[in-house]
């Protein structure tokens, strides 16, 4: 069975980095969630990697944290695909 991205190490690093940016700005979950129109519990679940961010939420969150689109994109790890033998390789276009 395919592993969901929410459980991947890459996703966990991404939400950890977002939390570190928020904390570095001295912003609370409650105040950031209120600015986004979200319940605080939603942001808490995202930061705990218990809830997946969709692309629109990701960019809205990044924007509220002062990240440009380019900075937000740079935070996203390069996607990888499994290889035969269990090894992973970067996806190429």
N, C-alpha and C positions, 0 to 999 in steps of 0.2 A: 504494500500500500504506500502511496506517495505521501511523504511528510509535508505537512502544511507549513507555509512560510513563516507563520507566526511563531513556530517552534524552532526556527533556524537560528543559529548563532549570529548570522548577519542581521536579522531583524532585531534580535535582542541588543546587539551593539548599537544599532540605529536609534532605538528608543532610549537606550542609556545615554547616548550622546545628546539627544534632545532634552532629556531631564537635566543633564549637566549644564547645558546652555541656559535652561530656565533658572536653575539654582544659581549659576554664575551671575545672572542678572538680578538676583535677589527677588524673584517673582514667585509668589505662592501658587500652588495648584488652583486654589479657590479663585484667586484674582484672574489668572490666565483663563481658566474655564469660563468665568463670567464674561470676559472680553470676547470669547469665542461663541458665547451663547450655549455652552455645554454645561451639564451638571459636573461638579467636581469629581464625582465617582467615575465618570467616563474618562477623564484625563488620568486619574489614578490607575484605572484598568489598562490604559494605553501604556503608561510608564512602567507598569508591572508586566508588560507583554502578555496580558490576559485578554486583550482586545486588539484586533488589528485595525490600523489606520487605513482608510482608503486614500486614494491619491489627492482628492480635493481636501480632505481633512489634513493630510500631511502638509500641503502647501499653505493652508490657512494657519496651521499651527506654526510652521516655519516663519510665515510673514509676521505673526504676532510676536515671535521671538526676535524679530529684526533681521531675519535671514533673507537674502535675495533668492530668487528662483535658482540662480546659478549655485549659490552656496548650499541651498537645500538639495539640489541635484548632486552636488559633489559629495554629500554625506552618504548617499545611497551606494552600497557596495556593488561592484560589478556582478551581474548575474552569472551563475555557474550551472552547468548541466552535468549530471552523472555520466561517467564513462564506464565502459566495460571493466569489470574487475573492481568496481566500487570507487575508482578514482574520479575526481571532478576536474572539469576543464572549463575555462571561460567560454561563454557563448560568443560567437562571431556573427556579424551580419553579412 
